[in-house]
């Protein structure tokens, strides 16, 4: 087994981009979800406010959860991309140091 550690910063960038893309996709879906299932639509669908209350509460919980998930996906994507940049900077610095010794 090798003691080497290799990091493919290009793949890290791609992975970060994938997370950010999914966050953007989820944001679009959340917007569509809000349009289709707003409080007025729930009230109208159930006939009155009292009948719609529990469903509206579930809708609001789902909306918050989806918003939080979108934020986390974006944060993870950004963190992965920042890691790629930092890793590349360290690798470039080590490469320069090794070349200056030789």
Beta strands, then each sheet from edge to edge (+ up, - down):
end
